[in-house]
Amino acid sequence: MDYQLLAKQLRSFLEEEPFFIPALSNASALLKEALQEVNWAGFYLMKDKRLVLGPFQGKPACIHIAIGKGVCGTAVQKDQTMLVSDVHEFPGHIACDSASNSEIVVPIHKNGEIVGVLDIDSPIKNRFTKEDQEGLELFVRELERGLEL
């Protein structure tokens, strides 16, 4: 996967319109189309000290996630990327889609605060690699630079 190209495409979207709704909508579509064996790609945004569903591509999803709950809430609590090879072995996993077997979640920051997370699910166990993690962290850094919240 050419994550440099994805980041460049994202930068182009952000330069055209940095407002978070169209920016995250196009970002989730870009990821869903570019990544193989992915069944959900989208964002959760911080609101009232919890995560609330943002723009995404995939089946309907959980609307609210408490900090510290599931993979997304744990990524916020620990302020680190969570790469989970088998979500069924993750304590407290929230099963929004029973077809998902692996997940990667990357925190998004603005002005030193976590403002949301990028969340990507796959029906394939062990789908995400360290290369994916580094590439998606690059993608999120592009969002952090250009996103208007």
N, C-alpha and C positions, 0 to 999 in steps of 0.2 A: 504494500500500500504506500502510495506517495503522499505522505502527510504534509510535506512541504507544499505540494500543489494544492491540497485541501486548505491549508492555512492561507495561501495566496488567494484562492477563490473566496474564502470567508472575508479576507481583508477587502476585496472588491465589493462585496455586499455591504460591509460596514461603512465603507467610504461613501456609498450611495445613500444609505439610510441607517444611522446608528441606533435609532429608537428600538428598544428591546423586543417588541412584538414581531415586526417583520424580520429583524436581524436573527432572533432565535428561531423563528419559523423556518427561514431559509437555511440556517445552520443545521437544524435537525433534519431537514430534507436532504441536504448535501451529504450528511453522514449516513443516513439510511440508504441512499442510492450508492454511495461509494464503498461502504463496508459490506463484505460478504458474510453470510450466515448471521445476520442481525435481525431480530424481530421487533426491536423497540429502540428508538433513539430520541432523546429529548432532554428537557430541562425541568428542574424544580427550583423555585425561587423562594427566598426567605420572605416571610410575612408573619408578623405577630409572633416571632420567635419559634416558628416552625416552617417546614417546607410546604409549599403549595404548588400544584401542578402548573407547569408553563407549557409553551409550545413543544409539540412532539410529533413523531411519526410512528404509528403502530396502533395496537388495540387500545381501547379505553384503559385508563390507568388509575391508580389510587390518587385521590385528590390531596390529602394531607398526610404528611409524615412528620412525626415528632423527632426532635434532635435526639440522637442516640439510638433510634429505632431503625431496624433494617440496614441495608448497605448504604443507602443515601444518608440517613440520619447519623450513621456511624462515621461516614466521611466528613460530615460537618463537625461532629463532636471532636474527632481526632485531627481535623483540618489536614487531611491527607488523602491522596488517591487510594481508593480501595479496588483492588483487582481480585475478584473472587472466582476461582475456577469451578466451584460447584456450590451454587447458592443454597442447595438443600442441606449443606453442612455448615452454613453460616448461622450462628446463634441469633434468633430473632428475625430471620429473613421474612420480609413481607412479600407474599406471593400475589402480585397483581395479575400476573399471567402465568398459569401453571406450566406453559410451554417453555418458559425461560429456565435455563440451567446454569448459565454463567453471566457475570455482570462486571462492568467497570464503571466507577463513579469518580468524577474529578471535581473538586471544589472550585468555585469561581469567586474571585475577590474583586472588590472595588474599594479604593481608599482604605486598604488594610482590613476590611471587613468581608466576611463570607456573605455573598449576596445570592448564592444559589449553587446548584451542581449540574454538571453534565452527567447523564445516566444513559448507559447503553446496555441492552440485554441481548443474549443469544440463546437459541435453543440447544447449542452445542456446548458440552462441558469443555473446560480448558480452552475456550475460543480466543481469549485475550492474552497477549504476550507482553513482555517488557517493551518490545518495539511499539506495540499498540499504545501502551501506557505513555511512553515518551512522546509519541505522535499526537495523542489526544491532549496531553498536557501542553504541547506546542499550540494546538488548536484553541485551547482555553486561554492561553496567554494572549492570543490574537483577540479573542473576545474581550478579555480584561482591558486591553488597550483601546479598543474601538467602540465598545458597547455603551450606550446611553441608557441609564436606568432612572 
